Amino acid sequence: MFSSDALLAVTLFVIVLLASAWAGRQVQERITLATQRDALALEAKLVASQLAVSPGLPADWDGLAVANASSIQALGLGSWVGEYLALDPVKVSRLAALMNENYTTSRALLGVYQHDLRVLVKIWNGTDYGVTQSMGLQAGNATQVSVAMREMVLDAGAGLRRGQLWVYISCGDAC
């Protein structure tokens, strides 16, 4: 029948085969997580860029009536002040109201369809950045969260102040 050497060789072969399958599965899981993390990071950066460097489409979307909000094609928080795009506090308030009224539509206008979205606007008050406006959903029990931050200027009438726009994209088990 089988010699002890052949039995040992078959046993070692099976052990190596099982270890290789396990290691391959571990590598695949890590690659999948890294890909998901990269996709979330890209999504957060795109939303932050859209909000920070665009007035939206139409540019006066913040003045549209709630019933007419369906004519908004893209959201942006900037308004042209002279030669620069400044953070518009009216648009920030309007975005917060829009997200409270219809979170799903607001997310879609920012290109976020499957993940949760949170936006924070922080204004420099001379000593630190205080949260001026917070909108969207907190990460809660998210398995992954990606954050993007953009610096902006705020036209304060008497001079320019700095502001920060923070975008959090998160997902749960469906990530």
Phi, psi and omega in degrees: 000225180270141173275166180294331178293319179293320178296318178296318180296316179295317179298313179297320178299315179296319179297314179296320179297314179295319179296321178295318178296317179297314180297320178298320179294321178296317178297317180298319178297318179294320178296318179298315179297318179296320178296316178297318179297317178296320179295319177296318180297317178296317180299317179297318179295320179295318179295315179299318179295315180301315181291322187279325188248016181224142173279350184098177180220114359291160184297335180258033183302332182291343180267355181288145177292154181304320180294338182259009184297343180292345178276358177284128180258330179206145179260142175208151183254006182264152171224142181286125175235101186067238183260004182234159178264118183250152175295124183261112181299329179293318179292325177298313179297319181293321177297318178299317179295318180297319180292327176288322181288313183211087183300317183297315179294318179300316177300316181297322178294342177259005178082017179252114185247324187251346186247166176277151185229137174222136180235130174241137173245125181239136180244136178291125181254012179109332179237328178201176177268112176266145179289117179270320183214135178231129183215153179098196184257140175288158184297328178058239181264035182295144176273335177217141177225136175237141185234138173229142180231138176232136174277143178220163172257153179235124178282111182258017179082293182281345181176180182265139172239163180265150175220159176234142177244117181250131179239127178246124174246128182224159177213155180262222184295336182278009184298000000 
